[in-house]
Amino acid sequence: MTQTDQPATDHTHPAPVDTAPPTRSKVAGALAALACAACCALPFLIAAAVLTGAGAAIAQKTLLAVAAGLVAAALGMWWLHHRRSARRAATAGASGCADGNCAC
């Protein structure tokens, strides 16, 4: 039986869940990577006499804390986006059968 021989139904499939990270999550991740790169550049800044040892120690702790915070924020934003997308897909699929006219 080919696909054209099958009867047409009113069944609509629910919208797929969007699992891609949102743009704001990508930006936060990129900023976290930039903070890590700046932390790795500290020894070169000390050697070039741009920073002192004490200044580099403070900058290192600050950059590590900022990078960790940005990573946590990026993951949290991705999780919320995924959760909202899944909820939206679930309610879109349920609306077709809510009125008793389900062709499943």
Secondary structure as GFF3:
##gff-version 3
##sequence-region A 1 104
A	DSSP	three_ten_helix	3	5	.	.	.	ID=ss1
A	DSSP	alpha_helix	23	40	.	.	.	ID=ss2
A	DSSP	alpha_helix	42	47	.	.	.	ID=ss3
A	DSSP	alpha_helix	53	95	.	.	.	ID=ss4
###
